Structure formats: C-alpha cells, structure tokens
Amino acid sequence: MAVPPIQPTRVVSARPTGLVRALRVSLMLDVVLGLLVAVVLPLAIVAIPNTISVVAALLPPDISQIAMIRAHGLALPAMVLTVPVAAVAVHRMRAAPMMVAGLTLLAFADAAGGYAGSTALVGVLRVLHGVGAGMLVPATLMAVWGRSALLRAVWAAALTASLLAAQALALWPLDQVDSWRVTLQPYPMLTGVALALAALYLVLWLKEGESAAGPVPVVAERGRTLWVVVPAAGVAALALGSTFDWSPDLVIRAALASVLVLLVLASAGASKGAAGRASAYAMVAVGVVVLPTAAQITYVELGGLGGPGLSGLWPAFVIAALAGLLSAALVNRLGGAAMPMVTAGGLVVMVAGLCAVRLFLPAPGGLPLILPFALLAGGASVALTGALRSCGEGATLLALSLFFPAVLVGFLLGSGVQVTRLEEATTPQALVDGFVEALHLWALIGGGLVLVVIVLGAVLARVLPGAPANTRDPRDTLAGTAEVSPGAGLASGLVPPPTREVDLAGGAWPAATASGPPKQAGPSGRTEQAGRPEQGRQSEQSGQARHEVVRPRAEAGPQPQVRPDPEAGPMAATGSMAATGGGQGTGKGGRPRPRHEPDRVPERDPEPEPETEQEKVVAPPVVVPPPAPSPEDGPGSGPALQ
C-alpha cells in the first residue's frame, strides 16, 4: 500500500521565515543606528563653538557685541548641565525617544533662529541648542551600548571626528553670508535628515520589541552622576564670569583648579575601581585636549593668517576620521583584559599628536596637517573605545558627565593662554605670531596634562586596584543576566534538579524528604539531602510512618467530606511523600493497602505530626511545576498527585 508523502506543516515552514525576518530587522536597526550616530554626534558637537564674533560686523548697531558674544556662548554651559541629568533620565525614557526629543528641540531652535532679533532671544535659543545636544550624546551612547560591539567603536570614532572638525564645521556656513542669524541655524537640512533617521530608528526599535529593555544602573551610580551637576555648575559659572574682564592669569588659574577638581571627581566618583577611574580619566583627558586644540589649529590655518583655509583642511579631517574609525575597530577586537593598556596607549598616541602639532604647524598646505590630526583622532578613538569596554554603563555615563565640563575647562585654559600672547600684538604679523605661539604653548600644556592623567591612573591602579575591569559583553549586563553554574544545585534557586520520567502506570515520584538542608540532585536523578546522602537514601527505603502515601487524586473516587480548593488546582500537594518503588503503601498499623482504591477514603495515622513550613514537600519539576499546597488539604484528606 502506497503511503502519501508527509507535507510539512505551516508552523515548521514558517519558522525560518520568522527567524530571517527578525535577523533582517536587527541588521536594519544596526545600520540605521550607525548612520544616526554618524549624523547626530556632529550636530550635537557643532553647537559648542561660539562663532558670533566672525559675523560681528553684521550685527545691528543697537546690539552690543560683547553681550551677543556672551549670549551666544551659553550653549556649552547648558550642555554641561544637561548631560548628567540626561544620563540618568535615559534609563526611564529609553534612548530612542530621547533622541527624537533632542533632535526635535534642535530643529525648533534652528527654525526659531531665523526670527531672532534680540540678545535675550539669542541666549534662549542657544540654551535650547545646548539642552538638545546634551540629550543626544548620552542617548546615542546608550543606544549603541546594547547592540554590536562595533557600534561602540563607531560611536567613539564619530565623537572624536566631531571634536576635531567642530570648529571648521561651525565656520563653514559663515563664508560670504549676509546675515548674522546663520550662526543660529548652521545646518537645518541636516537636522531634518537626522530627525527622519531618528523616527525610523524608533519604529524599528519598537518593532524589534525592545521598548521594555534597557540598562538599569545601580542607584549609587545614579547618585554619583547627578552629583556631577554641582561641579559642572561651578565650571559654567567660571566660564560666564571670565567674560566680565577677568585677567588672563586669573582665567588660567581657575581653569587649572577646575582640571584638578575634575580629576578628583574622576578618582573618587568611579564605582568600578581601576576600570572606572581609567574610563573617567580618558574622558577628562580627551575633553580637555581635542576640541580646544583643533579649534586653535583651525584658526591658525585660516587663509587670512597664511594657512590653506577651510578648503585645505577637509582632506586632513577626512583622513583623520578614517584613521580614528579604523583604529577603534581594530582595538575593539582585542580581549577585555587588554582594555586598560589600550586606553593608556591611546592617550600616549594623543601626546604624540600634540608633539606633531608643535613640530609641524603652522603649515602653508593641508598635507602636513594629516599627521597631527591622524594621531589625535586615532589616539582619542582608541582611548575612548578602551574606556567604553573597561566598565559598565553606569560608570561610563558618569565618565561622560565629566567629559563636557572638561571641554569647557579646556576652552577656558586655551583662551587664557591665547590672551596672554595676543594682548601685546599691535601689527598683523605680531597677531599671527601670537596665535602660533599660543598654539605651541597650548600643545605643551595639553601634552603635560595628558601625561599627568596617564601617570595618575597608573599609580592609583597599583595602589588602589579596586574592582577588575569588566571583560564581559555589556549586553549581558543590560539584560540583567548572571552566569550560574549548573553545579549550584537547588541552593541557588535558578537551576532545577535533574528529574526522571514519571511512570503513570504504577511508578512513583523520586523520593523527597521533608526536613533537613536543601535538597540536591544525586547521581541517580533523585533529590537527596545536602550533606547527608546516606540518611536521604535510608529515608527513601524505610518509608517513614509520618509521611503519607501519594496516589493520584483522579483515581481516588468521590470524596464528599473534602472541598476542592480552586486555587490549589488538580495537582495540589498534601504533605510529605516517600517513594516505595511499587504500587502499595503503608496505612494504619503497617497494614498494606492497594495503590488505587476508588471506593474508600484513606485513613489517618493515629497522631500525625503537624507540618511546619520547613517540612513541606519539594516536588521535582517535570513538565508543569506543582503549585503550593492548599490550606484546606491537610494530612489524610485524600490522595493527591504531586
């Protein structure tokens, strides 16, 4: 007789399709997130430079230039105060909604910038720029944190490239403009593209089912991150105060004191020992050095000062960005144990880049700029990648909260150095020489600060080693998983004991005693008392009289004197049990009785011992774990199946 071929069911044929669809959504999410990081971080960092002085000649005569410069410089202080709060709020709002909110705020500020006509309105719009940018940076970091490790390297490289090119990107739209309001809306089209990408990312994120997932930091780390607002407010106050005719020496001393405060916070506030300190030190060093150095190089290399101009800087910026991305991707392939050395090595490469600035700049062409920019970008990207891999998300957000105060301190220190070299310049050539001398002196100071950070981190790592570096994938931390050894047994509460099949025809459950230490799985698959295996086996063989015989409730027949408990279910347990290995048990006086007695009710023992909380039976999970015993089912109330 011919047997027709078996056709696959729809469920079996649909599984590969569902898996492929999930993989496609995940891959598309990673691609969109990578593009979003590459667009959003430059938009956030380009809000930092204060470029209103370049178009000061276009201001109306009734607007004070000093007041406008002061109002236009409010973006970075607002960003400094926003990042710690956003770093804590991102765990409640999640990264995708926060990115949409930050980009919406930036788009609104760009649109309103075309109607600004007063200093107060300019100050409000610049504060909105700073708040929106401050929301975007921690949101993008947490968005890539739970994804591929390559995306974290992309984030580090994108942040470094944005720091290098921020001043040039802010000056590029101001070439041959006829309105000063362009400084308030430098790239409105790019903001719209980023907002569209953020909306697409939000849809894919929700479609993948991650709306309820996200990193949850320790409460103590949240408190440390919020406490950064206090020194950040102090640094912002110093920045505003320096615009009111402070002497250059006072600005330099205040900036150096601020650097010391940030290093103290990085040392005391890190919760992961040497790994947390390394991450915080790297963020402080990169923040103090990279953007202020790139800003001074950009001004020195402008065409009016004998340099190649902005058009000659772009090849060096592109090559440096590629070098940073390649370096971050390569070191990201190393093991987690090497990350502390990777971070220190990246800082050393930054020092080499600052030495190249002092040796090769200024340059009449753009080619000599490639070496210092590539060294700065590669070193900073490597240091940030190692910092992201060294510790958890809580310590990383704390380090990020110190990053933008360090950027503001670097601007204060660099501007103080510049003023000391430019205040006596009376001729155009003396002005050019003053800019070059200030750049060389700043490269020397910046390199010294980075070396101090490296030495301080190495000394504290040896004296106060603290917790080891986090070498696991951060995605395990985000999901809240923990590595549990199967040998932990029932004591861990996570690994069920090994069980055997139940013989419904007449077999019995594995024996379980009702007292003593927690049960552990024996070699035969039966639960035994931990620390007393012999006693557990003797209890199984003897069938102690104070334990009831367990029989299926369905075969016991009608029981009018016992009310069924609806909450206990059909598999409620009634006291302790002991396996006898056959279909009979022991009743009153040791009289044997059959396993199945549908027409009679089992008798009670003369004086049953009251059950305590510790004597309840732990039924081994087979298919469906039995619920807790019903309070209405006492000993001898009827046979039950556990």
N, C-alpha and C positions, 0 to 999 in steps of 0.2 A: 504494500500500500504506500503510495507516494505521500510524503509529508510536505506540505507547503512551506516555503521558507518563512522564517520569522522576520517580520518587519520591525525595525527599530521604532520605539515609541517616541512621542513628541518631546517628552521630558529629556530623554537621552540625547536626542538630536539638538535640543535647544541649549544644552549646557555649554558646548563650545562657543555657540554664538553669544551667549551672555558673558562668558569669560572674555572673549575678544572685544565685546563692547565695553566692558569695564576697563580693559587694558588701553583701549583707544581713548576713553575719557581721561584716564590717568595721564597718558602721554600728552594729550592735548592740553591738559591742565598744566603740566610742567613746561610745555612750550610757551603757552600764554603767560605763565608766571615769569619765565625768563625774559620775555620781551617786556613785560611790565616793569621788572626790576631795571632793565636797561634804559627805560624811558623815565620812570618815576624818580629814581635817585638823582639824575642830573637836574630835573625840575626842582627837586627839593633843595639841592645844594646851591643852585644858581640864584636862589632867593637871598643868599647870605651877603654877597658883595654890595657895598654902598657905592653906587656909580653916579649919584646925582651931581657930584662935583664936575663930571665930564661935560654935562649939558647945563651947567650953572648959568651960562650966558643967555640961555633961552628962557630963564625964569622971568615972571613978571616983575616989574620994578618994585611993587609993593610987598613982595615976599622976601623975607630975609634969607640969604643963602646959608648962613650958619644954622638958623632954625630949621631950614629944609634938610640940611645935611644931618642934623640931629634926629629929625623925624624919620628920615629915610633909613637911618641906621638901627631902627627898632626891631627889624626882622630877626636878627641874630639873637638879641636878648630874649625875644618872645619864643624863639625856637629852643633856647637853652632851658627855659622854664617849662616848656610843653613836653619835651621828650621824657623826663622822668614820670610825669603823670600819664602820658600815653603808653609808656612801657608797662604800667600797672593796669591801665584800662583795656589794653589789647586782649587780656585774658577773659574779660567779660564781653566785650563787643566782638571779639574774634578779628582776625587780620583782614579778611576780605571786606566786611562792612566798614572797618576803619579806613581802609584805603579809599573806598568810594567817598566816604565823608571828607577825608583830607583833600582829595582831588576836587570835590565839589566846592570846598572852601577856597582853594586856589583859583578855580575857574571864576567864582564870584568876585574875588579880589581883582583878577585880571580884567573882568568886564567892567567893574566899577572904576578901575584906574583911568579909563578914558574920560571920566567926568570929574576927576579930582581937580579942585581949584583952590584949596587952602592947605596950610601946613598941618592943621589938625586932621583933616580927612586923609592926607598922605600918611600921617602917623598911624591912623586906624587901619588903613589898607595894608601897610607894611606889617603891622601886628598880625593881621589875618594871614598874610603870606607866611609869617614865621610859625603861627599856630598850625596851619595846614601842612607845612613842610615838616614840622615836628611830629605830627601824627603819621606821616608817610614813612619815615625812616624805621621806627620800631615795628610798624605794621608789615613792611616788606621783609624785615628780618624774621619775624615770627611766621610769615607766610612760607618762606623757604626752609624754615627750621625743621618742619616735619616732612619735608619732601626729600628729593635726592641730594646726596652729599655734594654733587657737582653744582647744584643751585646755590649752595652756601659759598662755594668758591666764586661763582658768578657774582653773587652779592658783594663779596669783598672786593673783587676786581672793579665792579661798577662804582662802588663808593670811592675807591682810590682814583679812578679815572675822572669821576665827577669833581673831586677835590683839586686835581691838577688843572682841569680845564674850566673851573667855575668862573674865574676872573675873566678869561677870554670869552667865555660864553655870555657873560653879562655885558661885556663891552661890544660884542659883535653887532647887535641890533642898533647900536648908537652911532654907527658910521653914517654921516651925512643925513641926520634926522633933522626935522624942523619943529619937533615938539618934545618937551621935556617929559611928557607923560609916558613916553615909550619905556622909561625905566620902571614903570609900574606894571607893564604888561609885555615883557620881552618876548615870550613865546606862547601866545594864546592858542595857536593852532595845535602845537604840541601838547598843550594841556588838554585840549579836546580829545586828541588821539589817546592820551593816557587815560582819560575818563572812560572812553569807549572800551579800552582794554580791561579796565578795572571792572566794568559792568559785565563783560564777557567772562572774566575770571570768577566773578561772584556767581554767575549762573552755573558754570562748570563745577565750581566748589560745592554748591548746593546739590547739583545733580549727582555728584560722587558720594553724597551722604556724609560730609564732614562738618555739617553745621553744628553738631554737638561735640565735635572733637576739638582738642586744642590743649596746649601746655598749661599746666596749673602750677605756678611756682609756690615755694614754701612761703608761709605767712611772714616769716622773719626776713626773707629776701624782698618781699613787697615793701616791708617797712624800711629796709635799707635803701631801696630805690627811691622811695618817697622822701627820705631824709636828704637826698641829693639836692632837692629843691632849695634847701636853705643855703648851702654854699653857692649854688647856681644863682640865686637871687643876689648874693653878695657880689659875685663876679659881674652880673648885669649892672648892678649899681655902680661898680667901678668903671665899667665901660661908659655909662652915661655921664658919670662925673668927670671923666677925662676930657669930655668935650667942652668943659667950662674952664678953659685957660689953665689947665694943670701944667706944671713944668715937666719936661721930658724925664728928668731924673725921678720925679715922683711917680710918673706912669710906669717907668721901668721897675722901680722898687715894688709897686703894687702888683705888677704882673708877676714878678718873681715870687712874691709872697703867695699869690694865687696858685702858682705852679706847686709850691710846697704844700698848700692845703689840699690840692687835688691828689698829690702823691700820698699824703696821709690818709685821705679817704679811700684811695685805692688799696692801701695796705691794711687798714682797719675794717673797711666795709666788706671786703671779699669774704664770702662764706665757704669757699671750697679750698682753703689753704693756698698752697703754692700755685695751683692751677687757676684759682680765682684771681690771685694777685697778678699772675702773668697776663691774663686777659685784660684786667683793668690797666696795667702799666702799658700794654701795647696800644690800647685805645687812647690813653692820655698822650703818649709819645707821637702817634700818628696825627692826632688832632692838633697838637701844638705846632708841628713842623710842616706838614704837607701843604695845606692850603695857604698859610701866610707866605711860605717860600715860593709857591707857584704864583701867587699874586704879585710879589715883588719882581720875579723874573719876567712876568708878562708886562709890567710897566717899563722895566729896563729895556726890553726888546721891542718896544713900540717904534714905529717909524720915525716919530718926532725926536727920539733920543738916539738915533743912529742904528736901530735894530732892523730886522727884516719885517716888522709889522705883524699884525694878526694873521695875515695870509701865509706868512712864512712859519708860523708856529704850529699850524694844523698837522703837517706831516709828523712832527715830533710828538704831538699829542696822540695821534692815531697809533704810531709805533709803540709808544709807552703804554697805551691802553691794552694793546695786544700782548705786550710783554707781561703786563700785570695779570691778564687773564690766563695766559699760558703758565706762568709761574704758580698761580693759585691752583690751577687744575692739576699740575704735576705734584705739588706737595700734598694735595688732598688725597692722593693715592697712597701716601705713607700711613703707617700704623699710628694709632693714638698715642702710644708711648713716646713717639718721636716729636710730638707737637710742642712741648716746651722748648726743645732745641730749635725747632723750626721757627717759633716766634722770636727767639733771641737772634737767630740768623737773619731773619727779615729786618730786624732793627739794625743789625750791623750793615746790611746792604744799604739801608737808608743813610747811614753815616757816610758810606762810600759815595752815595749820590750827592750829599751835601759837600763833600770834598771836591767832587767834579764840578759843582756849581762855582766853588771858589777858584778852581783852576782854569776852567774853560769859558767862563762867562765874564763879561758880555761878548757876544759873537755877532759879526755882521750878517751872517746867514743862519738858516734854520738847522743845518746839519749838525753843528756842534751841540745843539740843544738835545739831540736824541739820547746821548749817553746819560746826562744827569736826570732827564725825565724818565728814561727807562729804568735807571737804578732806583729812583724814588718810587716809581709805580710798582716795580717788581718787589722791592723790599717791603713796602707798605701792604701790598696784597698778600704776600707770604705771612707777614706778621699778623694781619687780621684773620687769615684763614687758620693759622695755628691757634689764635685766641678763641675763635669760634668752636674749634674742635676740642679745646682743653677742658671745658667745663659745661655745666648745664645751662638751660635757657635763663634761669633766674640770675645767675652770676653774669651771664652775657648781657642781659638787659641793664644790670647795674653798671657794668663797664660802659655800655652805650650811653647811659645817662651822664657819665663823666666825659664823654667824647666832645660834645658841643661846648661845654664850659672850657675845655682845653683849646678848642678852636678860637673862642673869644679871647682867651688869655694870650694865645699866640699872636692874634692881631694887635692886642694892646702892647705886647712886648716889641713886635716888629715896628709898629708905628712910633713907639718911643725911640727906638734906635734910628729910624729914619729922620725924625725931627731933630735929633742931636747932630745929624750930618747935613741937614738942609737949612738949618736956621741961619747959618752964616753965608749961604750961597747968594751971590749978587749978580752973577753973569750966567748965561745959558750953559756954558761949558762947566762952570762950577756946579750948576744944578745937576748936570749929567754925572759929573764926578761924585757928587754927594749921593745920588741914587746907587751908583756902583759900589761905593764904599759901604753904604748901609747894607746892600745885599751881601757883600763879603763878610761883614761883621755878623750879620744875622745867620749866615751859614755856619760860622764858627760857634755862635751861641747855641743854635739848634743842634748841631752835632754834639756839643758838650752835654746838652740836656738829655739827648738820647743815650749817650754813654752812661750818664748818671742813672738813668732808668734801667739800663742793662745790668750795671753793677749792683744796684739796689735789689733788683729782682733775684740775681744770683746769690747774694749774701743772705737775703731773707729766706730763700728756698733752702739754703743749707742750715740756717739757724732755726727757722720755724717751718719745717717741711709741711706740716698740716696734712690735709687730705690729698691723696694721689690724684693725678689727672683723670678726667673722665674719658676712658678709652672706648666706651660703648657708643653705639649709634644713638644720636639724640632722639630718633623716632621711638626707641624703646622707652625713653623717659617720658615722651609726650603721651604715649598710650597708657602710661601708668602700669606697665608690666613689670614683673620681677622674675628673676631666674630662681626657680625652685627645683631642688634636686629631687629626683624620684625616690631617693632613699630617705627622704624626710619622713615618710610614712604618714600616719593619721595625725601625728602631733602637729604638723604644720597646718592642717586643715585645708590643704589645697590639693593634695594628691590622694585619690581614693585608693583603698586597698585592692589588691588583685582578688577576684572572685572566681567561682566556678559556676558552671551551668546548673540550674535547678532541675531536679528530676521530678516532674509533676506526677509521674505515675506512682511514686511511692518513696522517692528520695527525700532528703531533708536538707535544710539550710546548713551551712557551716556553723559550727558551734561558736557561741559568743558568751562569755561570762559577764556577769553584771557588776562586778566590783573590781577594784584594783586600778593600776595605772592604765593609761590609754593603750588601746589595742594596736598591734602592728601585724602586718601580713607575714605569715610564716611561709616556709618553703613549699608547703603543700597547698597554698592558696587560702588557708583558713586563718581567721583572726585569732591571735594569741595575746596574752597579757605581756606587755613590755617588761622585760627584766625578769619574768618568771614563766618561761615557756613550759617547764615541766608541770607546774601547777595548772596551767591552762589546759594541757592535754589530759591530766587526771580529771579535771572537772568535766571535760567532754566525755570521757569514758564512763565515769561513775553515774552521770545523770543525777545531779544533786536533787534532794527531795524538795527543796524550797523553790524550785523552778517549775513552771508549768510546761506541759507538753503543747507544742504549737501544731495545730492542724488547720486545714483550710476552712474558713468560715462558710464558704458556699456549700460544703458537704455536711455541715453540722445540723441541717434541717431547721425547722421553725423554732424560734426562741422567744416565747411570748413575754417572759419576765425581763428581757433586756431591751431597752430602747436603742435603736440605732442612732449614732451621732452623725449628723450630716456633715460635720466638719472633719470627722476622722477619716471618712472615705472607706472604701471596701477593703483597704489594706492596713487598717489601724492595728498597731501592736498592743498587746495586753500583757505587759510584764516581761519577765526574763524568759529565755528559752535555752534548751540544751539539746543538741542533736543526739539521737540514739542510733543513727545509722540504719534503721528499719522503719516499719510502718506501725510499731506499737510504742506505747509509752507506759509510764507507771502512774497509777492512780492512788486512791486511798489505801493505806496499808500495804503498799507494794503490789497490789493486785493488778495484773496486766489487763489492759482493755484495748479493744481494736482501735486502729487509726481512724477509721471512718465510722461514726455512729450517728446516723441522721435522725434517729427516733429518741434520743435521750440527751440529756444535758450533762456535761461533765461535772463531777462532784468537786467540792472544795477540799483542800487539805485541812486537817484539824485546826491548826493555828498558823495561818500563813503569815509570813513576816511582812511587815509593811514596807512598801517600796520607797526608797529615797531617790533623790534626784540623781545620785551617782550610780544607782542600780538599774537604771533603765537600759533596755537592750539597744545596742547599736547594730542595726541591721545592715549588712553589707549591700551597697548599691549594685543592682544588677542591670535592670532596664529603667525602671521608674523608682526613684528613691521613696521609701515609705514616709508618710507624714508623721507628725508627733502623735503619741498616744492620746486617746480621748480621755478626759477625766471621768466619764461615765463607765468606762471599761475597766473594771478592777480585776484582781486575780480571780480566776474561776468564773468570769462572766460569760465564758463561751470560748470556743476555739477560734483562733484568728490566724490569718496568713500574713506574715511579715515580709 
